[in-house]
């Protein structure tokens, strides 16, 4: 069964545009990870400072291997000075049932 990891965070210091640009121009390192299927980055219309990252993987083991060994490489493009709303970061795991 496929696996989905969803992370959410909210930008505190009005850097939403810089975060959007960073995602649009990201180096796409995760695409080379073993077991990676796809990534969606979304932001709710009622709160544009909030970002949701939805990653799809062949298995939970594939995700955890990437997260434990390669995640920091993918975060090198984070805009300098970015501040998050306290306790806004959340990471949840889902079984992918169907598309």
Beta strands, then each sheet from edge to edge (+ up, - down):
strand 1: 3-10
strand 2: 36-42
strand 3: 50-57
strand 4: 90-95
sheet 1: 2+ 3- 1+ 4-
end
